[in-house]
Amino acid sequence: MAGTVFVDDTPGRIGRTFRRARQPTAWSTAALVLAGLVSLPVLVVASRIFVDTEGVWEHIASTVLPDYIINTLLLMVGVGTLAAACGVGAAWLVTMYRFPGVRIFEWALLLPLAVPAYVLAYVYTELFEYAGPVQALLRELFGWSHGDYWFPRIRSLEGAVVVFALTLYPYVYMLARAAFMEQSVCALEVSRTLGRGPWRSFRDVALPLARPAIAAGTALVLMETISDYGTVYHFGVPTFTTGIYRAWFGMGEPMVAAQLAASMLVFVAALVAAERFARGRQRFHHTTRRYQPIRRRPLGPARAAVAVAVCVLPVGLGFVLPGAVLLGHAITQGDPHWGPRFFAYATNSFTLAVVTALVAVAAAVVLAYALRQSAGPLTRLAGRIAALGYAVPGSVIAVGVLIPFAGLDNTVDRFARDTFGVSTGLVLTGTIAALVYAYLVRFLAVSVNTVEASLTKISTTMDQAARTLGAGPRRTLVRVHAPIMRGSLLTAGLLVFVDVMKELPATMILRPFNFDTLAIRTYRLASDERLAEASTAALTIVLVGILPVILLSLAIARSRPGSRPEAGRAPSRLGALLRGPSALARTGTTPHPTSAE
């Protein structure tokens, strides 16, 4: 056309587009902010390691610190070994062999996960101490008196190892079972054709392939062990967690408590580094994509009896026996405050758990979606930082939260009094705000891992289709991804909910005045040797924890690649949600990309 000048600014547009792509988005910025909030307590604790405590730290280092270190190391070695052996052995048996009750054991072996370690400690103390029913029965049957026989002391380091292993081995079991179910049967069949028996095939093929999952499960067990307070305190085993509590509340030395917490972080860092170093450059993976159905091999009568015993013992000792004791006490006696006061404890616990679960799921969605939108180095670093909280004990996080929050409360109160002549009180540390924040730091990794695993299963073609229809990232998340991830979001929230219900160390340090929860109620009564009265609160915590265990069992059962529902049985919506978008498509519930409009 005459008088028209065409200017080709394609390079300029490309440059502007490239610069816009490199600029931080709202999602990546939100992820960085969340990572900063999660890392704040750890940074506060680490910054206090060289603060002068006027000789108090030197006194502790020369008296009780060696006991803290030795007991913590012994607990880690004992619990890690016993839990790994129990979890891996049970996972291999229920995955590869057929024996009476195997279908029940698949999910029943996860039930001890619903029992907090401190509840199990209280039950076994009542059963096996000198005045307990077991030793009393032995004395009555054999006519023994004090000094005539030897009986293992339940309140000891060895007793703590057994209690921790019984309640924490499901971490190893569920990850090892998922790893075994994902393995190709072809690899095991090749091993058998080369002359290896079942034991050598397990040792040389299945175990190396499952090693990362077993290591991850064992690491979770050890992190839970070193962060526990109720069990080691009840058994009289001095560890870093009991030392932190005594330094803060017994000695009135928050800086010493922070230094003990910083020393405890060394164990966490060493634990993670040791697994990485042991793995080195080794990689374990399949060389085949063929996944045939796992056909369980039948066991003979003798071996079947051994397999049943291997599965019955941890379930019976870790769940059935303590559950029966608690139920009997709750029926015959129970909490004397049953009624409005008990429901106040339950309401406090449920309020904390619900609020934390909602906040944790929302934060997990932001982090996971930020990684999906922009997988830059800073965003990936934010995701890793957010997942570190689960590796930090609750007592360490509580100390790291209380120091800055108390300082902020005092600053705000002083400013309000000087400026307006009024006192604001303890806005943060006097309410549940600090406690919810500590829970979020502690358990955010649980929800992030669950949400991210579900989000990565959604094809990016859905994002592209929604974008071509004019939907931005936020609208795509709400209208496309959220309906698909509904089951995973529910699972993530439920897992955080139960973890908050059971958490004791952080709750003891950060709870507001006159704010008791079911965990605090159980601890107070049981520590006063009033287990019968503590049974109601303890049983409530256990019952609440059973539902996530069932969900975990369902998710593991459907984790094998190529798995299909049984013929003639339509998959449930919950099962489809747990399996991801492909299963939703089969049930006809996958949102069409046009739903973004």
Sequence and secondary structure as in RCSB ss.txt:
>XXXX:A:sequence
MAGTVFVDDTPGRIGRTFRRARQPTAWSTAALVLAGLVSLPVLVVASRIFVDTEGVWEHIASTVLPDYIINTLLL
MVGVGTLAAACGVGAAWLVTMYRFPGVRIFEWALLLPLAVPAYVLAYVYTELFEYAGPVQALLRELFGWSHGDYW
FPRIRSLEGAVVVFALTLYPYVYMLARAAFMEQSVCALEVSRTLGRGPWRSFRDVALPLARPAIAAGTALVLMET
ISDYGTVYHFGVPTFTTGIYRAWFGMGEPMVAAQLAASMLVFVAALVAAERFARGRQRFHHTTRRYQPIRRRPLG
PARAAVAVAVCVLPVGLGFVLPGAVLLGHAITQGDPHWGPRFFAYATNSFTLAVVTALVAVAAAVVLAYALRQSA
GPLTRLAGRIAALGYAVPGSVIAVGVLIPFAGLDNTVDRFARDTFGVSTGLVLTGTIAALVYAYLVRFLAVSVNT
VEASLTKISTTMDQAARTLGAGPRRTLVRVHAPIMRGSLLTAGLLVFVDVMKELPATMILRPFNFDTLAIRTYRL
ASDERLAEASTAALTIVLVGILPVILLSLAIARSRPGSRPEAGRAPSRLGALLRGPSALARTGTTPHPTSAE
>XXXX:A:secstr
 TT      HHHHHHHHHHHHHS  HHHHHHHHHHHHHHHHHHHHHHTTT   TTHHHHHHHHTHHHHHHHHHHH
HHHHHHHHHHHHHHHHHHHHHEE TTHHHHHHHTTGGGGS HHHHHHHHHHHHSTTSHHHHHHHHHHT  TTSS 
   SSSHHHHHHHHHHHHHHHHHHHHHHHHHHS HHHHHHHHHTT  HHHHIIIIIHHHHHHHHHHHHHHHHHHH
HH  HHHHHTT   HHHHHHIIIIIS  HHHHHHHHHHHHHHHHHHHHHHHHHHTT     S         EE  
HHHHHHHHHHHHHHHIIIIIHHHHHHHHHHHHT  TTTTHHHHHHHHHHHHHHHHHHHHHHHHHHHHHHHHHH  
 HHHHHHHHHHGGGGGS HHHHHHHHHHHHHHHHHHHHHHHHHHHS     TTTTSSHHHHHHHHHHHHHHHHHH
HHHHHTTS HHHHHHHHHTT  HHHHIIIIIHHHTHHHHHHHHHHHHHHHHH  HHHHHH  TT   HHHHHHHH
HHTT HHHHHHHHHHHHHHTHHHHHHHHHHHHT STT    TT    HHHHHHH HHHHHHHT    GGGG 
